[in-house]
Amino acid sequence: MIVLSEKMEVLVHCGVHGRVAVQLAEIAEEKKVKLHIASGGRQVSCNSILELLGLALVQGTRISVLVRGDRAEDALQAVRKLLMGETAS
């Protein structure tokens, strides 16, 4: 199992709102990985959209992304694109 961690900045204009939170959950499901985001001393699973929204990640927030799974590299790349304001794939 591959485990990757990367610090990122939320660059998407509106921050992590409902649509972006759903897309993060979809990335985890599609890539079959465990995806967590940490900010402000809290770490949440991207499977929990409500917990993710509870982090209140606005544009410019620095976060840590932790991915576990065989397709962790693909998932991390998709998260990076999404948080930069590009479409996730």
C-alpha positions in Angstrom: 0.0 0.0 0.0 1.3 3.4 -1.0 1.1 6.3 1.6 1.7 9.9 0.4 1.4 13.2 2.1 1.7 16.7 0.7 1.2 20.2 1.9 -1.0 22.3 -0.4 -2.8 25.6 -0.6 -6.5 25.9 -1.4 -6.4 28.0 -4.6 -9.9 27.3 -5.9 -11.8 30.7 -5.8 -14.6 29.7 -3.5 -12.6 27.4 -1.2 -13.8 24.0 -0.3 -17.6 24.4 -0.6 -20.2 21.7 -1.2 -19.3 20.9 -4.8 -15.6 20.7 -4.1 -16.2 18.5 -1.0 -18.3 16.1 -3.1 -15.6 16.0 -5.7 -13.0 15.1 -3.1 -15.2 12.3 -1.9 -15.6 11.1 -5.5 -11.8 11.1 -6.0 -11.4 8.9 -3.0 -14.1 6.5 -4.2 -13.0 6.4 -7.8 -9.3 5.9 -7.0 -10.2 3.5 -4.1 -8.0 5.3 -1.6 -8.3 6.6 1.9 -8.1 10.4 1.6 -7.7 12.7 4.6 -7.2 16.5 4.8 -5.8 18.2 7.9 -6.0 21.9 8.8 -6.0 23.8 12.0 -5.0 20.8 14.1 -7.9 18.7 12.8 -7.8 15.8 10.3 -10.9 14.6 8.6 -11.8 11.9 6.0 -13.0 13.1 2.7 -15.7 10.5 2.9 -17.4 12.7 5.4 -18.6 15.8 3.5 -19.9 17.4 6.6 -16.7 17.1 8.5 -14.8 18.4 5.4 -17.0 21.4 5.2 -16.5 21.9 9.0 -12.8 22.7 8.3 -14.0 25.9 6.6 -11.3 25.8 4.0 -11.3 29.1 2.2 -9.0 30.3 -0.6 -5.5 30.6 0.7 -5.8 28.0 3.5 -2.7 25.8 3.9 -3.6 22.1 4.3 -2.0 18.7 4.5 -3.4 16.0 2.3 -2.8 12.3 3.2 -3.6 9.5 0.8 -3.3 5.7 1.4 -3.9 3.2 -1.4 -2.4 1.6 -4.5 -3.5 4.6 -6.6 -2.4 7.3 -4.1 -0.3 9.1 -6.7 -3.3 9.4 -9.1 -5.5 10.6 -6.3 -3.0 13.1 -5.0 -2.7 14.6 -8.6 -6.5 14.8 -8.9 -6.7 16.6 -5.5 -4.0 19.0 -6.5 -5.8 19.9 -9.8 -9.1 20.3 -8.0 -7.7 22.6 -5.3 -6.0 24.7 -8.0 -9.4 25.3 -9.6 -8.9 22.8 -12.4 -11.3 19.9 -13.0 -10.6 16.7 -11.3 -10.4 13.5 -13.3 
